[in-house]
Amino acid sequence: MATAEHELDDPVLRSLTGRHRDLALLDGRAARFRPEVGPFMAVPDDADDEDWQALARLSHGVPGLLFRPAADLPAGWSVLHRIEGVQMVGVRTKAWTADDVVVLGPADVPEMRALAAVAEPGPFGARTAETGTYLGIRKEGRLVAMAGERLQTDHWVEVSAVCTHPDWRGRGYATMVVAALADHVRRQGREVFGHVVGANTSALRLYEELGCEVRRSVQATEAVAVGPALPG
């Protein structure tokens, strides 16, 4: 049985075949989120031609994001973008009050998507908020900051969609909402982790302020299956 630490070696596949199975498209050992949920997809480390063909069938020409180097992709896949980053663990919690942080629900999704469009924390689709609990901060009747749970394994929860509206940055809201989310996760007996693009210095600084440490470097590849139609 894998330990909690080992779960972070392949959190995408574990999430898609476990806690997020109801939000996933599955074909044999291949898996990906439904496009309206998110771009992540995965095959096992020892994937063979059949696994890659299964992933191509699931994709139907829609690009997806794999947590593996571009060099690992076989023929029949076109690389669109390469991302270098790090996986971080060890968020410390800080005090917060109900007046500072609120739980966001289905009725808040339009405002959450509008904030994501302006603050650009990464892909945020019509059903992204279904991946877990999302917390936010409202000021003057507006949603100005948020963060939520994305990938989930038995012992770990990924913090994602961390963002603050440009007009409200520099006030510690992102730090506050991430700390609140970490506290929420720990109350369930699990720990938080995060993925940060290496060039995103502000995100790296935020996680460092929360006491995070780099667990490992990660490479992600945005790619799409191309070539002749595969058998269904």
Secondary structure, DSSP 8 states (H G I E B T S, - for coil): ---TTGGGGSHHHHHHHTTTGGGEEEETTEEEE-TTT-SBEE--TT--HHHHHHHHHHHTT--EEESS-GGG--TTEEEEEEEEEEEEE--------TTT-EEE-GGGHHHHHHHHHHH--S---TTGGGGS-EEEEEETTEEEEEEEEEEE-SSEEEEEEEEE-GGGTTSSHHHHHHHHHHHHHHTTT-EEEEEEETT-HHHHHHHHHTT-EEEEEEEEEEEEE-SS----
